[in-house]
Amino acid sequence: MLRLLDLTRAVARSGLWLGGCVIAATALLVSCDILLRALFNHAIDGTDELARFALAVSTTWALAGALLDRAHIRVDTAYGYFPGAVRLLLDLTALSAFFLVFALIFYYGLEMVAQSWFSEARSTSALQVPMVIPQTIWLVGLAMFLATDIVLMIAALSLIASGRSAEAAPLISMKSADEEVHEELEGATPQLRTGA
């Protein structure tokens, strides 16, 4: 199970990097477009369309990494007051809800890709991009997220079943305030850590 979890982490990390590179490339393209408009009164055709595709793709490709890093926002007003077993049950419920919602989105996304494929749909811009291309890339990001969710649920349930609930919590539970502070301090410069 640890090997599968490590593989999932590697794939998710690649998705984060890919999404980041896509956003950086899009920012560069938009910046060039703005400069061309300002200096030469000329625009790059399809910049806005490519930016929309980039945002959609980078978002879905980052979902798995955010899930593994426990970076999704959850309301935790009462969460900390519950005993560990109840918190784990809430965490598993949250993972299940994530899965159900995104499985539904994936299902309809699959229908959308199939429809675009059979109708040979193209974008309405001058680029005339076959819609099946960005839609499929977007859908792969959702599939990675769903697979990551399943791997986390199986890993957590197997740890809980073997009596190692304390090891399951760092996989699926919300980060505590102490964990958040510790991560921030580890990322801080040496001067900030020592207070100099």
TAWOVEN-V123684 format. One record per backbone hydrogen bond with DSSP energy under -1.0 kcal/mol. CO is the residue of the C=O (numbers start at 1). NH is the residue of the N-H. E is the energy in kcal/mol with one decimal. If there is no record, write none. Layout:
# TAWOVEN-V123684
CO & NH & E
CO & NH & E
This chain:
# TAWOVEN-V123684
1 & 5 & -2.4
2 & 6 & -2.5
3 & 7 & -2.5
4 & 8 & -2.5
5 & 9 & -2.3
6 & 10 & -2.3
7 & 11 & -2.5
8 & 12 & -2.6
9 & 13 & -2.7
10 & 14 & -2.1
11 & 15 & -2.1
12 & 16 & -2.2
13 & 17 & -2.4
14 & 18 & -2.9
15 & 19 & -2.7
16 & 20 & -2.6
17 & 21 & -2.7
18 & 22 & -2.5
19 & 23 & -2.3
20 & 24 & -2.5
21 & 25 & -2.8
22 & 26 & -2.3
23 & 27 & -2.6
24 & 28 & -2.1
25 & 29 & -2.5
26 & 30 & -2.9
27 & 31 & -2.3
28 & 32 & -2.5
29 & 33 & -2.4
30 & 34 & -2.5
31 & 35 & -2.5
32 & 36 & -2.8
33 & 37 & -2.2
34 & 38 & -2.6
35 & 39 & -3.0
36 & 40 & -2.1
36 & 42 & -1.5
44 & 47 & -1.4
46 & 50 & -2.8
47 & 51 & -2.3
48 & 52 & -1.9
49 & 53 & -2.3
50 & 54 & -2.6
51 & 55 & -2.3
52 & 56 & -2.2
53 & 57 & -2.8
54 & 58 & -2.8
55 & 59 & -1.8
56 & 60 & -1.9
57 & 61 & -2.4
62 & 66 & -2.3
63 & 67 & -2.1
64 & 68 & -2.4
65 & 69 & -2.2
66 & 71 & -3.1
78 & 81 & -1.7
79 & 82 & -1.4
83 & 87 & -2.3
84 & 88 & -2.4
85 & 89 & -2.0
86 & 90 & -2.5
87 & 91 & -2.6
88 & 92 & -2.7
89 & 93 & -2.2
90 & 94 & -2.4
91 & 95 & -2.4
92 & 96 & -2.3
93 & 97 & -2.6
94 & 98 & -2.7
95 & 99 & -2.5
96 & 100 & -2.7
97 & 101 & -2.5
98 & 102 & -2.7
99 & 103 & -2.5
100 & 104 & -1.8
101 & 105 & -2.0
102 & 106 & -2.6
103 & 107 & -2.6
104 & 108 & -2.3
105 & 109 & -2.3
106 & 110 & -2.7
107 & 111 & -1.9
108 & 112 & -2.1
109 & 113 & -2.5
110 & 114 & -2.4
111 & 115 & -2.5
112 & 116 & -2.5
113 & 117 & -2.4
114 & 118 & -2.7
115 & 119 & -2.3
116 & 121 & -1.7
121 & 131 & -2.0
129 & 123 & -2.3
130 & 133 & -1.9
131 & 135 & -2.0
132 & 136 & -2.0
133 & 137 & -2.1
134 & 138 & -2.3
135 & 139 & -2.3
136 & 140 & -2.3
137 & 141 & -1.4
138 & 142 & -1.5
139 & 143 & -2.4
140 & 144 & -2.4
141 & 145 & -1.9
142 & 146 & -2.5
143 & 147 & -2.6
144 & 148 & -2.4
145 & 149 & -2.5
146 & 150 & -2.3
147 & 151 & -2.5
148 & 152 & -2.6
149 & 153 & -2.4
150 & 154 & -2.8
151 & 155 & -2.7
152 & 156 & -2.7
153 & 157 & -2.8
154 & 158 & -2.5
155 & 159 & -2.1
156 & 160 & -2.7
157 & 161 & -2.7
158 & 162 & -1.5
159 & 164 & -3.1
160 & 163 & -1.6
164 & 167 & -1.2
165 & 169 & -1.7
168 & 171 & -1.2
168 & 172 & -1.6
169 & 173 & -2.9
176 & 180 & -2.2
177 & 181 & -2.5
178 & 182 & -2.7
179 & 183 & -2.5
180 & 184 & -2.2
181 & 185 & -2.6
182 & 186 & -2.2
183 & 187 & -1.6
189 & 193 & -2.0
190 & 194 & -1.9
191 & 195 & -1.1
191 & 196 & -1.3
